[in-house]
Amino acid sequence: MNEIKRGTIEMTTAMLISGTIGWFVLTSGQTVTGVVFWRCFFGALTLLVICAAMGLLHPGILNLKAFCIAVGGGIAIVLNWLLLFAAYSHASISIATTVYNTQPFMLLGLGALFLGERITFTKLFWLALAFAGMVIIVESKPAEAAGAGSYATGVLLSLGAAFFYALAAIAAKWLKGTPPHLIALIQVSTGILMLAPFTDFSAVPRDAGGWSTLVTMGVIHTGLMYVLLYGAIQKLPTHLTGALSFIYPIAAIVVDRFAFGHMLGIAQILGAVIILGAAAGMNLGWTLPLLRHKNINSFKESAE
């Protein structure tokens, strides 16, 4: 099996696993804080074994600066999980996951702010299109949510989750060259320390089914998913990685439909298609002839 095919299988599997996590969160019977704590706990145990097997635990592999950046990224990724998981019960898994996929645009702004990356007319176009899709989704809240404010809360929580994911991605960019599995281990270990004081240990599951849900989120949705995802990223060209990442929201929408009976309305589907299409344009570098011409002119002017 060649590297591209193997990477495609790994990336597809990782995205399908990610698409099912909402079901585990909502059926766990735990608070959002409890779910994230146990995900971090079992994820840390899994990643500790993986890092040990890969020889990544020897002294000196990280300097103090890199360690502090990894911890900062861990704080961001844990806040991302808390907000996203909280959004599920307000705006449904489908809507929360779709809105969450505005991450590339959050990363666009942060990249310009912290990394000096240039924002082109094409990127601004995709950003404006995603914003239009967001407006459609916000305005198309289901009738039963009217007046409760819950739907809007879910959308805002998802946007917050996307923002903190982008912060974690910026931290990962600063850690280029650092073994990603070790970064993941530091992140989930940070989550254990963050959330332990806020976790109600008297409310742990009383049966094997409840524990199996939490263990699955730690071992499968964290440990195994990280291994598959990072393995795929190392094997695949960027454009294919970006394209396959859209399996995640599609899988989440399918799970939401069949597990919980949530169907998107016509306007919500339109908004979701616009947001995901704009995100695909950003990730895959799509452009339009008119925008390409403006980008070239803008580049020439800046060079002069």
N, C-alpha and C positions, 0 to 999 in steps of 0.2 A: 504494500500500500504506500503510495507516494505521500509526501508531506502535506500537499494541498488537500488531498482527500481526507487524510487523517485529521488535519486541523479543522476542516469543515465539519467532520463528525463531532469533534470535541466542542467546537463553538456552538453547533446546533444543540447538542446535549446540554451544555451549560445554560443556554437561553431557555430551553424547555423546562429545566429545573427551576430557573428563576421565575418563570411564568406561573409556577404552581405554589409559590410561597404564600400568596395571599390566602389560599384555602387553608393552609396549615396555621397561619396566624389567627384566622377567624374561628377555627374549630379547636384551638388549643385550650380555650377556657381560661387563659391567663390575661392579666392586664398587659398593656403594650410594654411597660417597663419590664415586667416579668418575662415576656416573650423574648425581648432583645437581650436581657441578661443571660437567659439560658442558651440562646443562640450563640452568644459570645463564649459562654463557659464550655459548651460541647464543641464549638468551633475551635477554641483554643487548644483543647485536648487533641483534636484531630490534627490541627496544623503543627502542634508541637511534635507529634510523631513523624509527620511528613518532613518537617525541617530537620529533625534529628537524622532521619534516613538519608536526607540529601546533604548532610554534613554542614548545615548552615548555622549551627549553634556554637561554633568555636569563638573564643574571645578575639576581639579586634576586627570582626567582620563589619561592624558599624562604628563610626565615630560619634561623638556626643551630639554634634549638629544634626547628623542624619537621624539619630535616634529621636531627638526632639521634634524634628519635622514629621517623622513617622507617627509619633504620639499625637501631634496636632492633627494629622490626617485621620487618626483613629477617632479622635473626638468628633471630627466632622462626619465620619461615616456612621458613627453610632447615633448622632443627632439625625442624620439622614434616615436611618432605619426607624427611629422613634416616630418621626413625623409621617413617613410613608405608611407605616403600619397603623397609625392613628387615623390616617385619611381613609382607609378602607371602610371603616364603619360609618363614615359620613357621606362619601360620594361614590361608593362601590369600588370594587377592585378595578373594573374597566376604566372608569373615569380617572381614578387616582393614578393608575399606571400610565395612561395616555398623557395626562398633564405632567407627570414625572419625566416624561421623555422630552421635556423642554430643556433638559440638562445641557445639550450642546450649546444652547444660546447663553445659558449662565456661564458656561466655560469660555464662550467667546468674549464676554465682557471682562471676566476675571483674567483671561489670557492677555487682553489688551492692557489691563491695569497693572498686572504684576510681572508679565513676561515680555511686554513690549510688542506683542503680536499685532499685525496690521489688520484693521477691519475694512473689508472691501465693500463695494456697492452690492455685489452678489450676496455676501453674508448678511448685509442689511436687508436685502429683499427677502431672504429666507426668514429672518427674524420678524419682519413685518407680517409675513404670511402666517407664521406660527402664532403671533399675537392675535391675528384675525380669527384663527381657529380657536384660540383661548376664549375670546369674546363670545363666539358662538356657543361654546360649551357652557360658559357661565350663564348666558342668557337662556339656555335650554334646560334649566333644572326641572326635574320631574314635578308634577303637580303636588304630589304628596309631601314634597320637601318645602313647598312654598310657605314662607312666614317663619319657618323653624331656624333658618340660617345654617342648618347642618350641611347642606350641599355646598354652599359657598365656603364654609369652614374646611370641608374636605379638599376643595380646589386649592385653597390657600396653604393647607398643610402639605399638599403634594408639591406646590411651588417651592415651599421652604425646604422640602426634602431634596428637590433638584438642586437648589442653591448649595446645600451642604455637600451633596455629591460632587458638585463642581469644585468646591474647596478641597475635597479629598483628592480629586483628580489633579489639581494644581500641586498639591503636596507630593503626589506620585511622580509628577514631571520633575520636580526638584530632586527626587530620589532616583533618577535615571541611573541604571547600573547596579542598583541595590536589588538583591534577590526578592522578587515579588511575594513569594510565599512567606518570607521572613517579615516583610512589611505587613502582610495580612495577619500574621501571628501577633505582632505588636499592636495592631489595630483592635483585634478582638480582646486581647489582654487588657488594653486600655478601657474597653467597654465594661469588662468585669469590675474593674476598680471604680469606674464612674457610677455604675448602676447598683452595686452591692448595697449601699446605704438606702436606696429607694425601693428595693425589692422586698416584697412581703413573702418571706420564706415559710410562713404558716399556710400560705395558699397554694403550695405545690400540688401537683396532681396526686390523686389518691389511687390511681390504677395504672396498669401497664400501658393502656392506650394513650393516656395523657402524656406519660413520660416518653413514649415512642414518638409522639408528635414533636416534642422539644428536641429529642436526640436527633431526629431526622433533619430538623432545621439547622442544627449545629454541624452534624457530620456530612449530610448531603448538600444542603443549600449553602453551606459556608465552606467546609473543608474540601469536599469533592468538587464543588462548583469553582472554587478558586483554582484548583489544580487544572481542571479542564479549560477554564477561561484563559489562564496565563499560558498554558501549553498551546492553545489555539492562536493566541496573539503572536507568539514566537514563530509560528509556522506560516501564517496567512498574510497576504498583502493587506494594506490598510483598507482598501476599498471593499474587499470581501469581508473583512471583520465588521466594518460598518454596516454592510448589507445584511449580514446574518444576525446582527444585534436586534433587528426588528422582529425577529421570531419571538422575543420576550414579550412585548406588548400584545401581540396577536395571541400568543398562548394564554396570557392572563385574561384577555377578553373571552376566549373560549372556555376557560375554567370558570370564570364568573357566570357565564351563561348556563353551563350545564350543572355546576355545583350549587349555585344559589338562585338560578332562574332570572338573573338580571339581564334585561335586554336594553340596548341603547336605542333611544329614539332617533328619528331621521336626522334631526338637527345635531344631536350628539355624535352620530356617525360621521356627518359631514365635518364637524369640528375636529374629530379624531383623525380623519383622513387628511385634513389640511395640516394638522400639527405633525403627524408622522411623515407626511410627504415633505414638509419643510425641513424636518430633522434629517430625513434621508438626503435631501439636497445639500444640507450642510456637511453631513458625514461623508458623502460620496463625491463632493466637489462638483455637483451639477451647476451649470450656468446657462444663461440665455444670451443670444447674440448681442442684444442691446446692452446688457449688463457687462458682458465681456469687453465691449468697446469702451464703456465708461471706466472699467477697472484699468484698462491699458492707458487711457488718457490720464487717469488719476495717478498711476504709477509714474508716467512721464513727467507730470507736473511736479510730483514730490522729488523726482530725481534732479530736476532743474533747480 
